[in-house]
Amino acid sequence: MQQPVTPVVQIPAATPEVSVPDVLIGSFGLVGVLSLMALVAGLIAGGGFILFRRWQARRDVDPNEEDHIRLHLSA
């Protein structure tokens, strides 16, 4: 006579519960990372804009043009 087969069911280990502080810490971390990325992107874009304007101003300078304007205020 053959022994009956007894099924063995393995229950996985319990997953840790996620509490409200865990969610808040995660959301603040995400907001912090996004804010830091926005700050870096803004600094890069602003620096690029300033450098472009300086390059454009230097390119448009005429060497024969005077640096001052005469107002002819004296009689």
N, CA, C, O and CB atoms as a CASP TS submission, in Angstrom:
PFRMAT TS
TARGET T0000
AUTHOR 0000-0000-0000
METHOD Language model
MODEL 1
PARENT N/A
ATOM      1  N   MET     1       0.836  -1.161   0.000  1.00  0.00           N
ATOM      2  CA  MET     1       0.000   0.000   0.000  1.00  0.00           C
ATOM      3  C   MET     1       0.892   1.238   0.000  1.00  0.00           C
ATOM      4  O   MET     1       1.921   1.282   0.675  1.00  0.00           O
ATOM      5  CB  MET     1      -0.957  -0.010   1.207  1.00  0.00           C
ATOM      6  N   GLN     2       0.478   2.238  -0.767  1.00  0.00           N
ATOM      7  CA  GLN     2       1.267   3.432  -0.946  1.00  0.00           C
ATOM      8  C   GLN     2       0.874   4.479   0.100  1.00  0.00           C
ATOM      9  O   GLN     2      -0.294   4.629   0.459  1.00  0.00           O
ATOM     10  CB  GLN     2       1.089   3.984  -2.368  1.00  0.00           C
ATOM     11  N   GLN     3       1.911   5.204   0.579  1.00  0.00           N
ATOM     12  CA  GLN     3       1.652   6.255   1.579  1.00  0.00           C
ATOM     13  C   GLN     3       0.935   7.423   0.900  1.00  0.00           C
ATOM     14  O   GLN     3       1.261   7.761  -0.238  1.00  0.00           O
ATOM     15  CB  GLN     3       2.989   6.740   2.251  1.00  0.00           C
ATOM     16  N   PRO     4      -0.015   8.031   1.562  1.00  0.00           N
ATOM     17  CA  PRO     4      -0.686   9.198   0.969  1.00  0.00           C
ATOM     18  C   PRO     4       0.263  10.408   0.954  1.00  0.00           C
ATOM     19  O   PRO     4       1.036  10.625   1.887  1.00  0.00           O
ATOM     20  CB  PRO     4      -1.988   9.541   1.759  1.00  0.00           C
ATOM     21  N   VAL     5       0.181  11.172  -0.114  1.00  0.00           N
ATOM     22  CA  VAL     5       1.031  12.351  -0.273  1.00  0.00           C
ATOM     23  C   VAL     5       0.381  13.511   0.469  1.00  0.00           C
ATOM     24  O   VAL     5      -0.774  13.865   0.232  1.00  0.00           O
ATOM     25  CB  VAL     5       1.247  12.701  -1.785  1.00  0.00           C
ATOM     26  N   THR     6       1.156  14.085   1.365  1.00  0.00           N
ATOM     27  CA  THR     6       0.652  15.237   2.122  1.00  0.00           C
ATOM     28  C   THR     6       1.253  16.508   1.513  1.00  0.00           C
ATOM     29  O   THR     6       2.475  16.660   1.514  1.00  0.00           O
ATOM     30  CB  THR     6       1.012  15.118   3.659  1.00  0.00           C
ATOM     31  N   PRO     7       0.438  17.416   0.997  1.00  0.00           N
ATOM     32  CA  PRO     7       0.979  18.647   0.406  1.00  0.00           C
ATOM     33  C   PRO     7       1.549  19.557   1.497  1.00  0.00           C
ATOM     34  O   PRO     7       0.961  19.740   2.563  1.00  0.00           O
ATOM     35  CB  PRO     7      -0.118  19.395  -0.398  1.00  0.00           C
ATOM     36  N   VAL     8       2.691  20.105   1.191  1.00  0.00           N
ATOM     37  CA  VAL     8       3.328  21.036   2.121  1.00  0.00           C
ATOM     38  C   VAL     8       3.174  22.439   1.543  1.00  0.00           C
ATOM     39  O   VAL     8       3.647  22.720   0.442  1.00  0.00           O
ATOM     40  CB  VAL     8       4.847  20.676   2.358  1.00  0.00           C
ATOM     41  N   VAL     9       2.524  23.296   2.279  1.00  0.00           N
ATOM     42  CA  VAL     9       2.302  24.669   1.834  1.00  0.00           C
ATOM     43  C   VAL     9       3.232  25.569   2.632  1.00  0.00           C
ATOM     44  O   VAL     9       3.174  25.615   3.860  1.00  0.00           O
ATOM     45  CB  VAL     9       0.801  25.099   2.011  1.00  0.00           C
ATOM     46  N   GLN    10       4.100  26.292   1.904  1.00  0.00           N
ATOM     47  CA  GLN    10       4.993  27.216   2.583  1.00  0.00           C
ATOM     48  C   GLN    10       4.390  28.620   2.523  1.00  0.00           C
ATOM     49  O   GLN    10       4.094  29.145   1.450  1.00  0.00           O
ATOM     50  CB  GLN    10       6.413  27.188   1.946  1.00  0.00           C
ATOM     51  N   ILE    11       4.225  29.187   3.664  1.00  0.00           N
ATOM     52  CA  ILE    11       3.674  30.536   3.759  1.00  0.00           C
ATOM     53  C   ILE    11       4.844  31.516   3.713  1.00  0.00           C
ATOM     54  O   ILE    11       5.783  31.393   4.500  1.00  0.00           O
ATOM     55  CB  ILE    11       2.818  30.722   5.074  1.00  0.00           C
ATOM     56  N   PRO    12       4.797  32.484   2.803  1.00  0.00           N
ATOM     57  CA  PRO    12       5.906  33.440   2.718  1.00  0.00           C
ATOM     58  C   PRO    12       5.973  34.296   3.981  1.00  0.00           C
ATOM     59  O   PRO    12       4.985  34.482   4.690  1.00  0.00           O
ATOM     60  CB  PRO    12       5.753  34.340   1.471  1.00  0.00           C
ATOM     61  N   ALA    13       7.164  34.803   4.229  1.00  0.00           N
ATOM     62  CA  ALA    13       7.348  35.651   5.402  1.00  0.00           C
ATOM     63  C   ALA    13       6.482  36.900   5.266  1.00  0.00           C
ATOM     64  O   ALA    13       6.257  37.402   4.165  1.00  0.00           O
ATOM     65  CB  ALA    13       8.841  36.035   5.580  1.00  0.00           C
ATOM     66  N   ALA    14       6.017  37.375   6.378  1.00  0.00           N
ATOM     67  CA  ALA    14       5.144  38.543   6.384  1.00  0.00           C
ATOM     68  C   ALA    14       5.923  39.777   5.946  1.00  0.00           C
ATOM     69  O   ALA    14       7.060  39.991   6.368  1.00  0.00           O
ATOM     70  CB  ALA    14       4.530  38.760   7.783  1.00  0.00           C
ATOM     71  N   THR    15       5.306  40.576   5.105  1.00  0.00           N
ATOM     72  CA  THR    15       5.946  41.814   4.674  1.00  0.00           C
ATOM     73  C   THR    15       5.738  42.872   5.745  1.00  0.00           C
ATOM     74  O   THR    15       4.696  42.902   6.401  1.00  0.00           O
ATOM     75  CB  THR    15       5.383  42.292   3.305  1.00  0.00           C
ATOM     76  N   PRO    16       6.725  43.740   5.923  1.00  0.00           N
ATOM     77  CA  PRO    16       6.560  44.774   6.944  1.00  0.00           C
ATOM     78  C   PRO    16       5.472  45.760   6.525  1.00  0.00           C
ATOM     79  O   PRO    16       5.295  46.049   5.341  1.00  0.00           O
ATOM     80  CB  PRO    16       7.894  45.517   7.189  1.00  0.00           C
ATOM     81  N   GLU    17       4.761  46.261   7.504  1.00  0.00           N
ATOM     82  CA  GLU    17       3.694  47.214   7.224  1.00  0.00           C
ATOM     83  C   GLU    17       4.284  48.586   6.919  1.00  0.00           C
ATOM     84  O   GLU    17       5.318  48.973   7.464  1.00  0.00           O
ATOM     85  CB  GLU    17       2.714  47.299   8.411  1.00  0.00           C
ATOM     86  N   VAL    18       3.618  49.295   6.055  1.00  0.00           N
ATOM     87  CA  VAL    18       4.036  50.654   5.719  1.00  0.00           C
ATOM     88  C   VAL    18       3.163  51.596   6.525  1.00  0.00           C
ATOM     89  O   VAL    18       1.937  51.583   6.412  1.00  0.00           O
ATOM     90  CB  VAL    18       3.921  50.941   4.171  1.00  0.00           C
ATOM     91  N   SER    19       3.814  52.414   7.342  1.00  0.00           N
ATOM     92  CA  SER    19       3.057  53.321   8.197  1.00  0.00           C
ATOM     93  C   SER    19       3.059  54.732   7.611  1.00  0.00           C
ATOM     94  O   SER    19       3.739  55.010   6.623  1.00  0.00           O
ATOM     95  CB  SER    19       3.639  53.331   9.624  1.00  0.00           C
ATOM     96  N   VAL    20       2.293  55.605   8.232  1.00  0.00           N
ATOM     97  CA  VAL    20       2.180  56.987   7.761  1.00  0.00           C
ATOM     98  C   VAL    20       3.540  57.697   7.787  1.00  0.00           C
ATOM     99  O   VAL    20       3.872  58.381   6.818  1.00  0.00           O
ATOM    100  CB  VAL    20       1.165  57.760   8.622  1.00  0.00           C
ATOM    101  N   PRO    21       4.337  57.566   8.848  1.00  0.00           N
ATOM    102  CA  PRO    21       5.654  58.226   8.810  1.00  0.00           C
ATOM    103  C   PRO    21       6.540  57.726   7.665  1.00  0.00           C
ATOM    104  O   PRO    21       7.303  58.507   7.096  1.00  0.00           O
ATOM    105  CB  PRO    21       6.376  58.012  10.133  1.00  0.00           C
ATOM    106  N   ASP    22       6.454  56.459   7.323  1.00  0.00           N
ATOM    107  CA  ASP    22       7.236  55.934   6.203  1.00  0.00           C
ATOM    108  C   ASP    22       6.844  56.610   4.891  1.00  0.00           C
ATOM    109  O   ASP    22       7.700  56.948   4.073  1.00  0.00           O
ATOM    110  CB  ASP    22       7.049  54.415   6.088  1.00  0.00           C
ATOM    111  N   VAL    23       5.550  56.801   4.703  1.00  0.00           N
ATOM    112  CA  VAL    23       5.061  57.448   3.484  1.00  0.00           C
ATOM    113  C   VAL    23       5.489  58.914   3.460  1.00  0.00           C
ATOM    114  O   VAL    23       5.905  59.420   2.418  1.00  0.00           O
ATOM    115  CB  VAL    23       3.521  57.333   3.384  1.00  0.00           C
ATOM    116  N   LEU    24       5.388  59.601   4.605  1.00  0.00           N
ATOM    117  CA  LEU    24       5.763  61.011   4.667  1.00  0.00           C
ATOM    118  C   LEU    24       7.264  61.197   4.413  1.00  0.00           C
ATOM    119  O   LEU    24       7.659  62.110   3.687  1.00  0.00           O
ATOM    120  CB  LEU    24       5.381  61.601   6.032  1.00  0.00           C
ATOM    121  N   ILE    25       8.080  60.358   4.990  1.00  0.00           N
ATOM    122  CA  ILE    25       9.524  60.452   4.778  1.00  0.00           C
ATOM    123  C   ILE    25       9.859  60.211   3.305  1.00  0.00           C
ATOM    124  O   ILE    25      10.694  60.910   2.731  1.00  0.00           O
ATOM    125  CB  ILE    25      10.272  59.438   5.673  1.00  0.00           C
ATOM    126  N   GLY    26       9.215  59.235   2.710  1.00  0.00           N
ATOM    127  CA  GLY    26       9.444  58.966   1.290  1.00  0.00           C
ATOM    128  C   GLY    26       9.007  60.124   0.403  1.00  0.00           C
ATOM    129  O   GLY    26       9.704  60.468  -0.552  1.00  0.00           O
ATOM    130  N   SER    27       7.859  60.732   0.707  1.00  0.00           N
ATOM    131  CA  SER    27       7.372  61.843  -0.118  1.00  0.00           C
ATOM    132  C   SER    27       8.250  63.074   0.051  1.00  0.00           C
ATOM    133  O   SER    27       8.517  63.776  -0.925  1.00  0.00           O
ATOM    134  CB  SER    27       5.920  62.184   0.240  1.00  0.00           C
ATOM    135  N   PHE    28       8.711  63.353   1.285  1.00  0.00           N
ATOM    136  CA  PHE    28       9.609  64.488   1.483  1.00  0.00           C
ATOM    137  C   PHE    28      10.938  64.249   0.766  1.00  0.00           C
ATOM    138  O   PHE    28      11.525  65.185   0.224  1.00  0.00           O
ATOM    139  CB  PHE    28       9.847  64.733   2.986  1.00  0.00           C
ATOM    140  N   GLY    29      11.401  63.034   0.761  1.00  0.00           N
ATOM    141  CA  GLY    29      12.632  62.716   0.040  1.00  0.00           C
ATOM    142  C   GLY    29      12.470  62.933  -1.450  1.00  0.00           C
ATOM    143  O   GLY    29      13.360  63.479  -2.101  1.00  0.00           O
ATOM    144  N   LEU    30      11.337  62.509  -1.996  1.00  0.00           N
ATOM    145  CA  LEU    30      11.083  62.692  -3.428  1.00  0.00           C
ATOM    146  C   LEU    30      10.986  64.172  -3.779  1.00  0.00           C
ATOM    147  O   LEU    30      11.548  64.618  -4.780  1.00  0.00           O
ATOM    148  CB  LEU    30       9.794  61.967  -3.844  1.00  0.00           C
ATOM    149  N   VAL    31      10.270  64.935  -2.948  1.00  0.00           N
ATOM    150  CA  VAL    31      10.147  66.372  -3.195  1.00  0.00           C
ATOM    151  C   VAL    31      11.509  67.044  -3.093  1.00  0.00           C
ATOM    152  O   VAL    31      11.806  67.953  -3.868  1.00  0.00           O
ATOM    153  CB  VAL    31       9.158  67.014  -2.200  1.00  0.00           C
ATOM    154  N   GLY    32      12.332  66.616  -2.159  1.00  0.00           N
ATOM    155  CA  GLY    32      13.670  67.183  -2.025  1.00  0.00           C
ATOM    156  C   GLY    32      14.528  66.917  -3.245  1.00  0.00           C
ATOM    157  O   GLY    32      15.236  67.809  -3.714  1.00  0.00           O
ATOM    158  N   VAL    33      14.473  65.708  -3.761  1.00  0.00           N
ATOM    159  CA  VAL    33      15.258  65.362  -4.951  1.00  0.00           C
ATOM    160  C   VAL    33      14.771  66.154  -6.160  1.00  0.00           C
ATOM    161  O   VAL    33      15.584  66.650  -6.940  1.00  0.00           O
ATOM    162  CB  VAL    33      15.174  63.846  -5.237  1.00  0.00           C
ATOM    163  N   LEU    34      13.457  66.278  -6.325  1.00  0.00           N
ATOM    164  CA  LEU    34      12.922  67.045  -7.454  1.00  0.00           C
ATOM    165  C   LEU    34      13.269  68.524  -7.327  1.00  0.00           C
ATOM    166  O   LEU    34      13.573  69.171  -8.329  1.00  0.00           O
ATOM    167  CB  LEU    34      11.401  66.870  -7.547  1.00  0.00           C
ATOM    168  N   SER    35      13.230  69.069  -6.113  1.00  0.00           N
ATOM    169  CA  SER    35      13.597  70.469  -5.908  1.00  0.00           C
ATOM    170  C   SER    35      15.074  70.697  -6.216  1.00  0.00           C
ATOM    171  O   SER    35      15.434  71.698  -6.834  1.00  0.00           O
ATOM    172  CB  SER    35      13.286  70.899  -4.469  1.00  0.00           C
ATOM    173  N   LEU    36      15.909  69.791  -5.795  1.00  0.00           N
ATOM    174  CA  LEU    36      17.341  69.905  -6.080  1.00  0.00           C
ATOM    175  C   LEU    36      17.601  69.836  -7.579  1.00  0.00           C
ATOM    176  O   LEU    36      18.429  70.585  -8.097  1.00  0.00           O
ATOM    177  CB  LEU    36      18.125  68.800  -5.357  1.00  0.00           C
ATOM    178  N   MET    37      16.908  68.951  -8.278  1.00  0.00           N
ATOM    179  CA  MET    37      17.070  68.853  -9.728  1.00  0.00           C
ATOM    180  C   MET    37      16.605  70.137 -10.415  1.00  0.00           C
ATOM    181  O   MET    37      17.239  70.596 -11.365  1.00  0.00           O
ATOM    182  CB  MET    37      16.289  67.645 -10.275  1.00  0.00           C
ATOM    183  N   ALA    38      15.497  70.720  -9.936  1.00  0.00           N
ATOM    184  CA  ALA    38      14.998  71.968 -10.522  1.00  0.00           C
ATOM    185  C   ALA    38      15.975  73.108 -10.264  1.00  0.00           C
ATOM    186  O   ALA    38      16.192  73.947 -11.138  1.00  0.00           O
ATOM    187  CB  ALA    38      13.609  72.321  -9.952  1.00  0.00           C
ATOM    188  N   LEU    39      16.568  73.143  -9.069  1.00  0.00           N
ATOM    189  CA  LEU    39      17.541  74.185  -8.751  1.00  0.00           C
ATOM    190  C   LEU    39      18.768  74.075  -9.653  1.00  0.00           C
ATOM    191  O   LEU    39      19.239  75.079 -10.185  1.00  0.00           O
ATOM    192  CB  LEU    39      17.958  74.097  -7.276  1.00  0.00           C
ATOM    193  N   VAL    40      19.275  72.883  -9.821  1.00  0.00           N
ATOM    194  CA  VAL    40      20.448  72.681 -10.679  1.00  0.00           C
ATOM    195  C   VAL    40      20.121  73.038 -12.128  1.00  0.00           C
ATOM    196  O   VAL    40      20.923  73.681 -12.806  1.00  0.00           O
ATOM    197  CB  VAL    40      20.943  71.219 -10.588  1.00  0.00           C
ATOM    198  N   ALA    41      18.951  72.625 -12.602  1.00  0.00           N
ATOM    199  CA  ALA    41      18.561  72.942 -13.979  1.00  0.00           C
ATOM    200  C   ALA    41      18.404  74.451 -14.161  1.00  0.00           C
ATOM    201  O   ALA    41      18.782  74.988 -15.203  1.00  0.00           O
ATOM    202  CB  ALA    41      17.247  72.222 -14.349  1.00  0.00           C
ATOM    203  N   GLY    42      17.849  75.142 -13.158  1.00  0.00           N
ATOM    204  CA  GLY    42      17.702  76.595 -13.235  1.00  0.00           C
ATOM    205  C   GLY    42      19.037  77.302 -13.245  1.00  0.00           C
ATOM    206  O   GLY    42      19.230  78.260 -13.994  1.00  0.00           O
ATOM    207  N   LEU    43      19.972  76.836 -12.414  1.00  0.00           N
ATOM    208  CA  LEU    43      21.299  77.442 -12.392  1.00  0.00           C
ATOM    209  C   LEU    43      22.027  77.242 -13.719  1.00  0.00           C
ATOM    210  O   LEU    43      22.689  78.153 -14.214  1.00  0.00           O
ATOM    211  CB  LEU    43      22.127  76.860 -11.250  1.00  0.00           C
ATOM    212  N   ILE    44      21.903  76.064 -14.283  1.00  0.00           N
ATOM    213  CA  ILE    44      22.539  75.793 -15.573  1.00  0.00           C
ATOM    214  C   ILE    44      21.917  76.654 -16.674  1.00  0.00           C
ATOM    215  O   ILE    44      22.630  77.234 -17.493  1.00  0.00           O
ATOM    216  CB  ILE    44      22.416  74.297 -15.932  1.00  0.00           C
ATOM    217  N   ALA    45      20.585  76.733 -16.686  1.00  0.00           N
ATOM    218  CA  ALA    45      19.921  77.538 -17.711  1.00  0.00           C
ATOM    219  C   ALA    45      20.242  79.020 -17.525  1.00  0.00           C
ATOM    220  O   ALA    45      20.506  79.718 -18.504  1.00  0.00           O
ATOM    221  CB  ALA    45      18.397  77.314 -17.669  1.00  0.00           C
ATOM    222  N   GLY    46      20.223  79.506 -16.292  1.00  0.00           N
ATOM    223  CA  GLY    46      20.545  80.912 -16.040  1.00  0.00           C
ATOM    224  C   GLY    46      21.982  81.240 -16.410  1.00  0.00           C
ATOM    225  O   GLY    46      22.249  82.272 -17.026  1.00  0.00           O
ATOM    226  N   GLY    47      22.909  80.364 -16.035  1.00  0.00           N
ATOM    227  CA  GLY    47      24.309  80.579 -16.399  1.00  0.00           C
ATOM    228  C   GLY    47      24.509  80.574 -17.897  1.00  0.00           C
ATOM    229  O   GLY    47      25.268  81.381 -18.433  1.00  0.00           O
ATOM    230  N   GLY    48      23.829  79.668 -18.573  1.00  0.00           N
ATOM    231  CA  GLY    48      23.919  79.630 -20.032  1.00  0.00           C
ATOM    232  C   GLY    48      23.358  80.894 -20.662  1.00  0.00           C
ATOM    233  O   GLY    48      23.917  81.406 -21.632  1.00  0.00           O
ATOM    234  N   PHE    49      22.264  81.397 -20.122  1.00  0.00           N
ATOM    235  CA  PHE    49      21.675  82.620 -20.649  1.00  0.00           C
ATOM    236  C   PHE    49      22.614  83.808 -20.443  1.00  0.00           C
ATOM    237  O   PHE    49      22.798  84.622 -21.348  1.00  0.00           O
ATOM    238  CB  PHE    49      20.320  82.890 -19.982  1.00  0.00           C
ATOM    239  N   ILE    50      23.206  83.906 -19.253  1.00  0.00           N
ATOM    240  CA  ILE    50      24.139  85.000 -18.971  1.00  0.00           C
ATOM    241  C   ILE    50      25.356  84.912 -19.890  1.00  0.00           C
ATOM    242  O   ILE    50      25.781  85.923 -20.450  1.00  0.00           O
ATOM    243  CB  ILE    50      24.583  84.968 -17.490  1.00  0.00           C
ATOM    244  N   LEU    51      25.915  83.724 -20.049  1.00  0.00           N
ATOM    245  CA  LEU    51      27.069  83.561 -20.931  1.00  0.00           C
ATOM    246  C   LEU    51      26.723  83.899 -22.378  1.00  0.00           C
ATOM    247  O   LEU    51      27.534  84.496 -23.087  1.00  0.00           O
ATOM    248  CB  LEU    51      27.600  82.136 -20.845  1.00  0.00           C
ATOM    249  N   PHE    52      25.535  83.524 -22.814  1.00  0.00           N
ATOM    250  CA  PHE    52      25.109  83.836 -24.184  1.00  0.00           C
ATOM    251  C   PHE    52      24.986  85.333 -24.377  1.00  0.00           C
ATOM    252  O   PHE    52      25.415  85.864 -25.401  1.00  0.00           O
ATOM    253  CB  PHE    52      23.775  83.153 -24.509  1.00  0.00           C
ATOM    254  N   ARG    53      24.395  86.032 -23.392  1.00  0.00           N
ATOM    255  CA  ARG    53      24.235  87.481 -23.510  1.00  0.00           C
ATOM    256  C   ARG    53      25.594  88.185 -23.517  1.00  0.00           C
ATOM    257  O   ARG    53      25.791  89.144 -24.263  1.00  0.00           O
ATOM    258  CB  ARG    53      23.367  88.017 -22.360  1.00  0.00           C
ATOM    259  N   ARG    54      26.525  87.716 -22.694  1.00  0.00           N
ATOM    260  CA  ARG    54      27.859  88.314 -22.683  1.00  0.00           C
ATOM    261  C   ARG    54      28.562  88.068 -24.020  1.00  0.00           C
ATOM    262  O   ARG    54      29.206  88.969 -24.556  1.00  0.00           O
ATOM    263  CB  ARG    54      28.701  87.745 -21.517  1.00  0.00           C
ATOM    264  N   TRP    55      28.444  86.874 -24.550  1.00  0.00           N
ATOM    265  CA  TRP    55      29.060  86.556 -25.841  1.00  0.00           C
ATOM    266  C   TRP    55      28.447  87.413 -26.941  1.00  0.00           C
ATOM    267  O   TRP    55      29.153  87.910 -27.818  1.00  0.00           O
ATOM    268  CB  TRP    55      28.892  85.057 -26.173  1.00  0.00           C
ATOM    269  N   GLN    56      27.127  87.582 -26.889  1.00  0.00           N
ATOM    270  CA  GLN    56      26.435  88.371 -27.904  1.00  0.00           C
ATOM    271  C   GLN    56      26.843  89.842 -27.803  1.00  0.00           C
ATOM    272  O   GLN    56      27.038  90.497 -28.827  1.00  0.00           O
ATOM    273  CB  GLN    56      24.904  88.225 -27.753  1.00  0.00           C
ATOM    274  N   ALA    57      26.975  90.367 -26.586  1.00  0.00           N
ATOM    275  CA  ALA    57      27.372  91.765 -26.408  1.00  0.00           C
ATOM    276  C   ALA    57      28.812  91.976 -26.883  1.00  0.00           C
ATOM    277  O   ALA    57      29.112  93.006 -27.488  1.00  0.00           O
ATOM    278  CB  ALA    57      27.228  92.187 -24.926  1.00  0.00           C
ATOM    279  N   ARG    58      29.698  91.030 -26.622  1.00  0.00           N
ATOM    280  CA  ARG    58      31.077  91.131 -27.047  1.00  0.00           C
ATOM    281  C   ARG    58      31.187  91.043 -28.572  1.00  0.00           C
ATOM    282  O   ARG    58      32.044  91.692 -29.173  1.00  0.00           O
ATOM    283  CB  ARG    58      31.914  90.038 -26.386  1.00  0.00           C
ATOM    284  N   ARG    59      30.344  90.263 -29.180  1.00  0.00           N
ATOM    285  CA  ARG    59      30.374  90.084 -30.633  1.00  0.00           C
ATOM    286  C   ARG    59      29.864  91.327 -31.351  1.00  0.00           C
ATOM    287  O   ARG    59      30.328  91.648 -32.445  1.00  0.00           O
ATOM    288  CB  ARG    59      29.539  88.868 -31.038  1.00  0.00           C
ATOM    289  N   ASP    60      28.894  92.038 -30.728  1.00  0.00           N
ATOM    290  CA  ASP    60      28.277  93.191 -31.375  1.00  0.00           C
ATOM    291  C   ASP    60      29.053  94.487 -31.176  1.00  0.00           C
ATOM    292  O   ASP    60      28.638  95.524 -31.693  1.00  0.00           O
ATOM    293  CB  ASP    60      26.885  93.367 -30.861  1.00  0.00           C
ATOM    294  N   VAL    61      30.159  94.465 -30.449  1.00  0.00           N
ATOM    295  CA  VAL    61      30.930  95.686 -30.201  1.00  0.00           C
ATOM    296  C   VAL    61      31.704  96.065 -31.460  1.00  0.00           C
ATOM    297  O   VAL    61      32.407  95.245 -32.050  1.00  0.00           O
ATOM    298  CB  VAL    61      31.900  95.496 -29.000  1.00  0.00           C
ATOM    299  N   ASP    62      31.556  97.320 -31.851  1.00  0.00           N
ATOM    300  CA  ASP    62      32.288  97.849 -33.004  1.00  0.00           C
ATOM    301  C   ASP    62      33.562  98.509 -32.490  1.00  0.00           C
ATOM    302  O   ASP    62      33.472  99.422 -31.669  1.00  0.00           O
ATOM    303  CB  ASP    62      31.414  98.867 -33.826  1.00  0.00           C
ATOM    304  N   PRO    63      34.736  98.092 -32.932  1.00  0.00           N
ATOM    305  CA  PRO    63      35.974  98.679 -32.399  1.00  0.00           C
ATOM    306  C   PRO    63      36.127 100.159 -32.727  1.00  0.00           C
ATOM    307  O   PRO    63      36.866 100.863 -32.039  1.00  0.00           O
ATOM    308  CB  PRO    63      37.166  97.929 -32.933  1.00  0.00           C
ATOM    309  N   ASN    64      35.452 100.642 -33.752  1.00  0.00           N
ATOM    310  CA  ASN    64      35.547 102.055 -34.122  1.00  0.00           C
ATOM    311  C   ASN    64      34.554 102.921 -33.358  1.00  0.00           C
ATOM    312  O   ASN    64      34.657 104.148 -33.397  1.00  0.00           O
ATOM    313  CB  ASN    64      35.321 102.216 -35.610  1.00  0.00           C
ATOM    314  N   GLU    65      33.618 102.328 -32.681  1.00  0.00           N
ATOM    315  CA  GLU    65      32.589 103.070 -31.960  1.00  0.00           C
ATOM    316  C   GLU    65      33.135 103.524 -30.611  1.00  0.00           C
ATOM    317  O   GLU    65      33.868 102.786 -29.953  1.00  0.00           O
ATOM    318  CB  GLU    65      31.317 102.208 -31.773  1.00  0.00           C
ATOM    319  N   GLU    66      32.776 104.737 -30.202  1.00  0.00           N
ATOM    320  CA  GLU    66      33.226 105.261 -28.923  1.00  0.00           C
ATOM    321  C   GLU    66      32.436 104.627 -27.784  1.00  0.00           C
ATOM    322  O   GLU    66      31.314 104.159 -27.975  1.00  0.00           O
ATOM    323  CB  GLU    66      33.088 106.788 -28.887  1.00  0.00           C
ATOM    324  N   ASP    67      33.046 104.619 -26.586  1.00  0.00           N
ATOM    325  CA  ASP    67      32.392 104.035 -25.421  1.00  0.00           C
ATOM    326  C   ASP    67      31.475 105.018 -24.708  1.00  0.00           C
ATOM    327  O   ASP    67      30.790 104.635 -23.759  1.00  0.00           O
ATOM    328  CB  ASP    67      33.425 103.524 -24.458  1.00  0.00           C
ATOM    329  N   HIS    68      31.446 106.257 -25.135  1.00  0.00           N
ATOM    330  CA  HIS    68      30.627 107.244 -24.445  1.00  0.00           C
ATOM    331  C   HIS    68      29.827 108.052 -25.465  1.00  0.00           C
ATOM    332  O   HIS    68      30.105 108.037 -26.664  1.00  0.00           O
ATOM    333  CB  HIS    68      31.507 108.176 -23.575  1.00  0.00           C
ATOM    334  N   ILE    69      28.836 108.747 -24.949  1.00  0.00           N
ATOM    335  CA  ILE    69      27.974 109.575 -25.797  1.00  0.00           C
ATOM    336  C   ILE    69      28.182 111.020 -25.393  1.00  0.00           C
ATOM    337  O   ILE    69      28.133 111.340 -24.205  1.00  0.00           O
ATOM    338  CB  ILE    69      26.464 109.162 -25.670  1.00  0.00           C
ATOM    339  N   ARG    70      28.407 111.882 -26.334  1.00  0.00           N
ATOM    340  CA  ARG    70      28.556 113.309 -26.050  1.00  0.00           C
ATOM    341  C   ARG    70      27.157 113.925 -26.002  1.00  0.00           C
ATOM    342  O   ARG    70      26.345 113.751 -26.911  1.00  0.00           O
ATOM    343  CB  ARG    70      29.459 114.023 -27.133  1.00  0.00           C
ATOM    344  N   LEU    71      26.906 114.650 -24.912  1.00  0.00           N
ATOM    345  CA  LEU    71      25.589 115.259 -24.731  1.00  0.00           C
ATOM    346  C   LEU    71      25.535 116.700 -25.253  1.00  0.00           C
ATOM    347  O   LEU    71      24.448 117.242 -25.454  1.00  0.00           O
ATOM    348  CB  LEU    71      25.208 115.233 -23.260  1.00  0.00           C
ATOM    349  N   HIS    72      26.692 117.319 -25.471  1.00  0.00           N
ATOM    350  CA  HIS    72      26.763 118.694 -25.975  1.00  0.00           C
ATOM    351  C   HIS    72      25.934 119.644 -25.107  1.00  0.00           C
ATOM    352  O   HIS    72      25.100 120.390 -25.620  1.00  0.00           O
ATOM    353  CB  HIS    72      26.276 118.753 -27.434  1.00  0.00           C
ATOM    354  N   LEU    73      26.164 119.615 -23.799  1.00  0.00           N
ATOM    355  CA  LEU    73      25.418 120.447 -22.875  1.00  0.00           C
ATOM    356  C   LEU    73      25.994 121.861 -22.754  1.00  0.00           C
ATOM    357  O   LEU    73      25.278 122.785 -22.365  1.00  0.00           O
ATOM    358  CB  LEU    73      25.385 119.792 -21.521  1.00  0.00           C
ATOM    359  N   SER    74      27.263 122.038 -23.077  1.00  0.00           N
ATOM    360  CA  SER    74      27.858 123.377 -22.963  1.00  0.00           C
ATOM    361  C   SER    74      27.497 124.215 -24.188  1.00  0.00           C
ATOM    362  O   SER    74      27.254 123.694 -25.277  1.00  0.00           O
ATOM    363  CB  SER    74      29.404 123.284 -22.809  1.00  0.00           C
ATOM    364  N   ALA    75      27.469 125.529 -23.972  1.00  0.00           N
ATOM    365  CA  ALA    75      27.069 126.435 -25.047  1.00  0.00           C
ATOM    366  C   ALA    75      28.143 126.635 -26.055  1.00  0.00           C
ATOM    367  O   ALA    75      27.953 127.374 -27.022  1.00  0.00           O
ATOM    368  CB  ALA    75      26.666 127.749 -24.499  1.00  0.00           C
TER
END
